């Protein structure tokens, strides 16, 4: 496997993980997010998904740092 293919695979896996995380957060906060086009969401709904994703990422990082990882 060439380095280019390896990078493409890594990028795809990272994007897939972010998409799953986004869907998980949207579900938790009650935003009806679906695969593909979501132009029917309000700015507040879309922003709340992104904002909650950031909050969760920060919390996880703080937990890891406090555990010395």
Biopython code that builds the backbone (N, CA, C, O; Angstrom):
import numpy as np
from Bio.PDB.StructureBuilder import StructureBuilder

atoms = [
    (1, "UNK", "N", (0.852, -1.173, 0.000)),
    (1, "UNK", "CA", (0.000, 0.000, 0.000)),
    (1, "UNK", "C", (0.900, 1.239, 0.000)),
    (1, "UNK", "O", (1.825, 1.335, 0.807)),
    (2, "UNK", "N", (0.638, 2.160, -0.880)),
    (2, "UNK", "CA", (1.441, 3.369, -0.938)),
    (2, "UNK", "C", (1.039, 4.310, 0.181)),
    (2, "UNK", "O", (-0.019, 4.166, 0.793)),
    (3, "UNK", "N", (1.907, 5.273, 0.431)),
    (3, "UNK", "CA", (1.639, 6.241, 1.484)),
    (3, "UNK", "C", (0.383, 7.049, 1.192)),
    (3, "UNK", "O", (-0.364, 7.394, 2.108)),
    (4, "UNK", "N", (0.150, 7.350, -0.079)),
    (4, "UNK", "CA", (-1.029, 8.109, -0.469)),
    (4, "UNK", "C", (-2.303, 7.338, -0.143)),
    (4, "UNK", "O", (-3.256, 7.913, 0.382)),
    (5, "UNK", "N", (-2.328, 6.059, -0.446)),
    (5, "UNK", "CA", (-3.499, 5.240, -0.128)),
    (5, "UNK", "C", (-3.708, 5.126, 1.371)),
    (5, "UNK", "O", (-4.839, 5.124, 1.857)),
    (6, "UNK", "N", (-2.603, 5.030, 2.098)),
    (6, "UNK", "CA", (-2.674, 4.937, 3.548)),
    (6, "UNK", "C", (-3.261, 6.215, 4.129)),
    (6, "UNK", "O", (-4.102, 6.162, 5.027)),
    (7, "UNK", "N", (-2.821, 7.369, 3.617)),
    (7, "UNK", "CA", (-3.353, 8.655, 4.087)),
    (7, "UNK", "C", (-4.833, 8.784, 3.762)),
    (7, "UNK", "O", (-5.605, 9.277, 4.583)),
    (8, "UNK", "N", (-5.232, 8.353, 2.588)),
    (8, "UNK", "CA", (-6.637, 8.428, 2.196)),
    (8, "UNK", "C", (-7.489, 7.560, 3.108)),
    (8, "UNK", "O", (-8.580, 7.958, 3.516)),
    (9, "UNK", "N", (-6.989, 6.377, 3.425)),
    (9, "UNK", "CA", (-7.723, 5.474, 4.312)),
    (9, "UNK", "C", (-7.838, 6.076, 5.708)),
    (9, "UNK", "O", (-8.898, 6.004, 6.329)),
    (10, "UNK", "N", (-6.763, 6.663, 6.199)),
    (10, "UNK", "CA", (-6.772, 7.291, 7.518)),
    (10, "UNK", "C", (-7.747, 8.462, 7.556)),
    (10, "UNK", "O", (-8.500, 8.619, 8.517)),
    (11, "UNK", "N", (-7.732, 9.281, 6.509)),
    (11, "UNK", "CA", (-8.653, 10.419, 6.447)),
    (11, "UNK", "C", (-10.101, 9.944, 6.413)),
    (11, "UNK", "O", (-10.958, 10.534, 7.071)),
    (12, "UNK", "N", (-10.384, 8.891, 5.659)),
    (12, "UNK", "CA", (-11.735, 8.340, 5.568)),
    (12, "UNK", "C", (-12.184, 7.812, 6.926)),
    (12, "UNK", "O", (-13.319, 8.048, 7.341)),
    (13, "UNK", "N", (-11.298, 7.099, 7.616)),
    (13, "UNK", "CA", (-11.631, 6.567, 8.935)),
    (13, "UNK", "C", (-11.884, 7.687, 9.939)),
    (13, "UNK", "O", (-12.802, 7.600, 10.755)),
    (14, "UNK", "N", (-11.072, 8.734, 9.878)),
    (14, "UNK", "CA", (-11.251, 9.875, 10.777)),
    (14, "UNK", "C", (-12.573, 10.578, 10.484)),
    (14, "UNK", "O", (-13.294, 10.948, 11.411)),
    (15, "UNK", "N", (-12.897, 10.767, 9.211)),
    (15, "UNK", "CA", (-14.157, 11.420, 8.849)),
    (15, "UNK", "C", (-15.349, 10.577, 9.279)),
    (15, "UNK", "O", (-16.349, 11.106, 9.766)),
    (16, "UNK", "N", (-15.241, 9.266, 9.097)),
    (16, "UNK", "CA", (-16.319, 8.367, 9.524)),
    (16, "UNK", "C", (-16.531, 8.440, 11.040)),
    (16, "UNK", "O", (-17.666, 8.440, 11.517)),
    (17, "UNK", "N", (-15.425, 8.503, 11.791)),
    (17, "UNK", "CA", (-15.523, 8.591, 13.249)),
    (17, "UNK", "C", (-16.180, 9.909, 13.663)),
    (17, "UNK", "O", (-17.016, 9.924, 14.566)),
    (18, "UNK", "N", (-15.813, 11.006, 13.015)),
    (18, "UNK", "CA", (-16.434, 12.294, 13.326)),
    (18, "UNK", "C", (-17.917, 12.293, 12.979)),
    (18, "UNK", "O", (-18.730, 12.847, 13.719)),
    (19, "UNK", "N", (-18.266, 11.677, 11.866)),
    (19, "UNK", "CA", (-19.680, 11.592, 11.478)),
    (19, "UNK", "C", (-20.494, 10.800, 12.493)),
    (19, "UNK", "O", (-21.611, 11.186, 12.837)),
    (20, "UNK", "N", (-19.931, 9.689, 12.972)),
    (20, "UNK", "CA", (-20.621, 8.895, 13.999)),
    (20, "UNK", "C", (-20.782, 9.692, 15.286)),
    (20, "UNK", "O", (-21.837, 9.655, 15.921)),
    (21, "UNK", "N", (-19.732, 10.413, 15.666)),
    (21, "UNK", "CA", (-19.755, 11.240, 16.865)),
    (21, "UNK", "C", (-20.813, 12.333, 16.730)),
    (21, "UNK", "O", (-21.559, 12.600, 17.673)),
    (22, "UNK", "N", (-20.876, 12.958, 15.569)),
    (22, "UNK", "CA", (-21.856, 14.012, 15.318)),
    (22, "UNK", "C", (-23.275, 13.466, 15.446)),
    (22, "UNK", "O", (-24.133, 14.104, 16.056)),
    (23, "UNK", "N", (-23.523, 12.293, 14.878)),
    (23, "UNK", "CA", (-24.851, 11.691, 14.957)),
    (23, "UNK", "C", (-25.199, 11.332, 16.405)),
    (23, "UNK", "O", (-26.341, 11.499, 16.833)),
    (24, "UNK", "N", (-24.215, 10.843, 17.148)),
    (24, "UNK", "CA", (-24.421, 10.489, 18.557)),
    (24, "UNK", "C", (-24.811, 11.723, 19.370)),
    (24, "UNK", "O", (-25.761, 11.684, 20.152)),
    (25, "UNK", "N", (-24.075, 12.815, 19.179)),
    (25, "UNK", "CA", (-24.350, 14.041, 19.920)),
    (25, "UNK", "C", (-25.719, 14.601, 19.534)),
    (25, "UNK", "O", (-26.488, 15.020, 20.399)),
    (26, "UNK", "N", (-26.020, 14.607, 18.245)),
    (26, "UNK", "CA", (-27.314, 15.113, 17.783)),
    (26, "UNK", "C", (-28.450, 14.318, 18.413)),
    (26, "UNK", "O", (-29.455, 14.889, 18.836)),
    (27, "UNK", "N", (-28.292, 13.019, 18.473)),
    (27, "UNK", "CA", (-29.311, 12.164, 19.069)),
    (27, "UNK", "C", (-29.481, 12.477, 20.551)),
    (27, "UNK", "O", (-30.605, 12.537, 21.049)),
    (28, "UNK", "N", (-28.380, 12.675, 21.252)),
    (28, "UNK", "CA", (-28.415, 12.956, 22.686)),
    (28, "UNK", "C", (-29.156, 14.253, 22.999)),
    (28, "UNK", "O", (-29.845, 14.345, 24.016)),
    (29, "UNK", "N", (-29.018, 15.248, 22.135)),
    (29, "UNK", "CA", (-29.633, 16.548, 22.428)),
    (29, "UNK", "C", (-30.951, 16.740, 21.686)),
    (29, "UNK", "O", (-31.554, 17.810, 21.765)),
    (30, "UNK", "N", (-31.401, 15.716, 20.969)),
    (30, "UNK", "CA", (-32.713, 15.754, 20.346)),
    (30, "UNK", "C", (-32.795, 16.494, 19.022)),
    (30, "UNK", "O", (-33.868, 16.960, 18.640)),
    (31, "UNK", "N", (-31.676, 16.608, 18.320)),
    (31, "UNK", "CA", (-31.675, 17.245, 17.005)),
    (31, "UNK", "C", (-31.818, 16.151, 15.954)),
    (31, "UNK", "O", (-31.080, 15.166, 15.967)),
    (32, "UNK", "N", (-32.768, 16.328, 15.050)),
    (32, "UNK", "CA", (-33.049, 15.332, 14.023)),
    (32, "UNK", "C", (-32.047, 15.459, 12.872)),
    (32, "UNK", "O", (-32.364, 16.006, 11.816)),
    (33, "UNK", "N", (-30.845, 14.951, 13.093)),
    (33, "UNK", "CA", (-29.784, 14.984, 12.092)),
    (33, "UNK", "C", (-29.866, 13.703, 11.278)),
    (33, "UNK", "O", (-30.074, 12.619, 11.824)),
    (34, "UNK", "N", (-29.702, 13.837, 9.973)),
    (34, "UNK", "CA", (-29.760, 12.652, 9.107)),
    (34, "UNK", "C", (-28.544, 12.625, 8.198)),
    (34, "UNK", "O", (-27.851, 13.631, 8.045)),
    (35, "UNK", "N", (-28.290, 11.494, 7.606)),
    (35, "UNK", "CA", (-27.196, 11.364, 6.655)),
    (35, "UNK", "C", (-27.468, 12.268, 5.463)),
    (35, "UNK", "O", (-28.605, 12.369, 5.003)),
    (36, "UNK", "N", (-26.436, 12.920, 4.965)),
    (36, "UNK", "CA", (-26.597, 13.768, 3.794)),
    (36, "UNK", "C", (-27.020, 15.181, 4.130)),
    (36, "UNK", "O", (-26.520, 15.778, 5.083)),
    (37, "UNK", "N", (-27.929, 15.707, 3.355)),
    (37, "UNK", "CA", (-28.351, 17.104, 3.441)),
    (37, "UNK", "C", (-29.142, 17.380, 4.717)),
    (37, "UNK", "O", (-30.076, 16.653, 5.053)),
    (38, "UNK", "N", (-28.753, 18.439, 5.418)),
    (38, "UNK", "CA", (-29.440, 18.845, 6.643)),
    (38, "UNK", "C", (-29.750, 20.335, 6.628)),
    (38, "UNK", "O", (-29.731, 20.990, 7.671)),
    (39, "UNK", "N", (-30.034, 20.865, 5.452)),
    (39, "UNK", "CA", (-30.311, 22.283, 5.302)),
    (39, "UNK", "C", (-31.594, 22.728, 5.964)),
    (39, "UNK", "O", (-31.852, 23.926, 6.083)),
    (40, "UNK", "N", (-32.401, 21.777, 6.396)),
    (40, "UNK", "CA", (-33.648, 22.123, 7.068)),
    (40, "UNK", "C", (-33.464, 22.411, 8.555)),
    (40, "UNK", "O", (-34.417, 22.803, 9.228)),
    (41, "UNK", "N", (-32.252, 22.220, 9.076)),
    (41, "UNK", "CA", (-31.984, 22.537, 10.475)),
    (41, "UNK", "C", (-31.875, 24.044, 10.659)),
    (41, "UNK", "O", (-31.423, 24.760, 9.765)),
    (42, "UNK", "N", (-32.292, 24.513, 11.816)),
    (42, "UNK", "CA", (-32.085, 25.927, 12.121)),
    (42, "UNK", "C", (-30.615, 26.141, 12.478)),
    (42, "UNK", "O", (-29.892, 25.188, 12.767)),
    (43, "UNK", "N", (-30.187, 27.387, 12.454)),
    (43, "UNK", "CA", (-28.815, 27.704, 12.853)),
    (43, "UNK", "C", (-28.575, 27.290, 14.301)),
    (43, "UNK", "O", (-27.497, 26.804, 14.643)),
    (44, "UNK", "N", (-29.564, 27.481, 15.134)),
    (44, "UNK", "CA", (-29.434, 27.116, 16.547)),
    (44, "UNK", "C", (-29.253, 25.607, 16.708)),
    (44, "UNK", "O", (-28.434, 25.161, 17.511)),
    (45, "UNK", "N", (-30.016, 24.823, 15.947)),
    (45, "UNK", "CA", (-29.885, 23.361, 16.036)),
    (45, "UNK", "C", (-28.508, 22.917, 15.558)),
    (45, "UNK", "O", (-27.840, 22.123, 16.220)),
    (46, "UNK", "N", (-28.092, 23.425, 14.419)),
    (46, "UNK", "CA", (-26.786, 23.044, 13.876)),
    (46, "UNK", "C", (-25.665, 23.475, 14.819)),
    (46, "UNK", "O", (-24.717, 22.727, 15.057)),
    (47, "UNK", "N", (-25.786, 24.685, 15.347)),
    (47, "UNK", "CA", (-24.776, 25.183, 16.269)),
    (47, "UNK", "C", (-24.727, 24.407, 17.561)),
    (47, "UNK", "O", (-23.655, 24.219, 18.138)),
    (48, "UNK", "N", (-25.885, 23.951, 18.024)),
    (48, "UNK", "CA", (-25.901, 23.192, 19.267)),
    (48, "UNK", "C", (-25.213, 21.841, 19.108)),
    (48, "UNK", "O", (-24.592, 21.343, 20.047)),
    (49, "UNK", "N", (-25.321, 21.252, 17.929)),
    (49, "UNK", "CA", (-24.627, 19.983, 17.684)),
    (49, "UNK", "C", (-23.115, 20.225, 17.740)),
    (49, "UNK", "O", (-22.396, 19.523, 18.451)),
    (50, "UNK", "N", (-22.644, 21.212, 16.993)),
    (50, "UNK", "CA", (-21.208, 21.516, 16.988)),
    (50, "UNK", "C", (-20.699, 21.927, 18.356)),
    (50, "UNK", "O", (-19.629, 21.492, 18.783)),
    (51, "UNK", "N", (-21.455, 22.756, 19.039)),
    (51, "UNK", "CA", (-21.043, 23.203, 20.363)),
    (51, "UNK", "C", (-20.951, 22.062, 21.362)),
    (51, "UNK", "O", (-20.019, 22.001, 22.164)),
    (52, "UNK", "N", (-21.911, 21.169, 21.312)),
    (52, "UNK", "CA", (-21.889, 20.021, 22.224)),
    (52, "UNK", "C", (-20.785, 19.040, 21.861)),
    (52, "UNK", "O", (-20.232, 18.381, 22.742)),
    (53, "UNK", "N", (-20.457, 18.934, 20.584)),
    (53, "UNK", "CA", (-19.323, 18.092, 20.186)),
    (53, "UNK", "C", (-18.041, 18.632, 20.812)),
    (53, "UNK", "O", (-17.243, 17.871, 21.359)),
    (54, "UNK", "N", (-17.847, 19.939, 20.731)),
    (54, "UNK", "CA", (-16.645, 20.563, 21.293)),
    (54, "UNK", "C", (-16.606, 20.368, 22.808)),
    (54, "UNK", "O", (-15.557, 20.030, 23.356)),
    (55, "UNK", "N", (-17.719, 20.572, 23.484)),
    (55, "UNK", "CA", (-17.771, 20.379, 24.936)),
    (55, "UNK", "C", (-17.348, 18.965, 25.311)),
    (55, "UNK", "O", (-16.571, 18.769, 26.246)),
    (56, "UNK", "N", (-17.866, 17.974, 24.573)),
    (56, "UNK", "CA", (-17.534, 16.573, 24.875)),
    (56, "UNK", "C", (-16.058, 16.283, 24.612)),
    (56, "UNK", "O", (-15.411, 15.569, 25.377)),
    (57, "UNK", "N", (-15.529, 16.848, 23.514)),
    (57, "UNK", "CA", (-14.109, 16.623, 23.203)),
    (57, "UNK", "C", (-13.219, 17.241, 24.279)),
    (57, "UNK", "O", (-12.231, 16.633, 24.691)),
    (58, "UNK", "N", (-13.562, 18.445, 24.736)),
    (58, "UNK", "CA", (-12.779, 19.102, 25.785)),
    (58, "UNK", "C", (-12.851, 18.297, 27.074)),
    (58, "UNK", "O", (-11.836, 18.096, 27.740)),
    (59, "UNK", "N", (-14.043, 17.837, 27.426)),
    (59, "UNK", "CA", (-14.206, 17.051, 28.653)),
    (59, "UNK", "C", (-13.356, 15.781, 28.599)),
    (59, "UNK", "O", (-12.679, 15.440, 29.569)),
    (60, "UNK", "N", (-13.394, 15.086, 27.465)),
    (60, "UNK", "CA", (-12.594, 13.864, 27.330)),
    (60, "UNK", "C", (-11.108, 14.160, 27.457)),
    (60, "UNK", "O", (-10.375, 13.413, 28.105)),
    (61, "UNK", "N", (-10.661, 15.254, 26.836)),
    (61, "UNK", "CA", (-9.247, 15.601, 26.903)),
    (61, "UNK", "C", (-8.839, 15.956, 28.322)),
    (61, "UNK", "O", (-7.769, 15.556, 28.779)),
    (62, "UNK", "N", (-9.687, 16.708, 29.025)),
    (62, "UNK", "CA", (-9.385, 17.057, 30.419)),
    (62, "UNK", "C", (-9.308, 15.809, 31.293)),
    (62, "UNK", "O", (-8.453, 15.719, 32.173)),
    (63, "UNK", "N", (-10.197, 14.847, 31.052)),
    (63, "UNK", "CA", (-10.171, 13.604, 31.816)),
    (63, "UNK", "C", (-8.885, 12.839, 31.551)),
    (63, "UNK", "O", (-8.277, 12.303, 32.478)),
    (64, "UNK", "N", (-8.468, 12.784, 30.293)),
    (64, "UNK", "CA", (-7.234, 12.089, 29.947)),
    (64, "UNK", "C", (-6.022, 12.781, 30.571)),
    (64, "UNK", "O", (-5.107, 12.119, 31.061)),
    (65, "UNK", "N", (-6.021, 14.102, 30.551)),
    (65, "UNK", "CA", (-4.895, 14.846, 31.126)),
    (65, "UNK", "C", (-4.831, 14.652, 32.629)),
    (65, "UNK", "O", (-3.740, 14.553, 33.191)),
    (66, "UNK", "N", (-5.972, 14.598, 33.287)),
    (66, "UNK", "CA", (-5.986, 14.424, 34.744)),
    (66, "UNK", "C", (-5.542, 13.023, 35.129)),
    (66, "UNK", "O", (-5.106, 12.802, 36.259)),
    (67, "UNK", "N", (-5.646, 12.079, 34.212)),
    (67, "UNK", "CA", (-5.213, 10.702, 34.458)),
    (67, "UNK", "C", (-3.769, 10.488, 34.015)),
    (67, "UNK", "O", (-3.233, 9.388, 34.149)),
    (68, "UNK", "N", (-3.147, 11.522, 33.496)),
    (68, "UNK", "CA", (-1.757, 11.438, 33.072)),
    (68, "UNK", "C", (-1.528, 10.702, 31.781)),
    (68, "UNK", "O", (-0.435, 10.181, 31.554)),
    (69, "UNK", "N", (-2.547, 10.643, 30.911)),
    (69, "UNK", "CA", (-2.393, 9.934, 29.639)),
    (69, "UNK", "C", (-1.917, 10.866, 28.564)),
    (69, "UNK", "O", (-1.729, 10.447, 27.422)),
]
sb = StructureBuilder()
sb.init_structure("model")
sb.init_model(0)
sb.init_chain("A")
sb.init_seg("    ")
for serial, (resi, resn, name, xyz) in enumerate(atoms, 1):
    if name == "N":
        sb.init_residue(resn, " ", resi, " ")
    sb.init_atom(name, np.array(xyz, "f"), 0.0, 1.0, " ", f" {name:<3s}", serial, name[0])
structure = sb.get_structure()
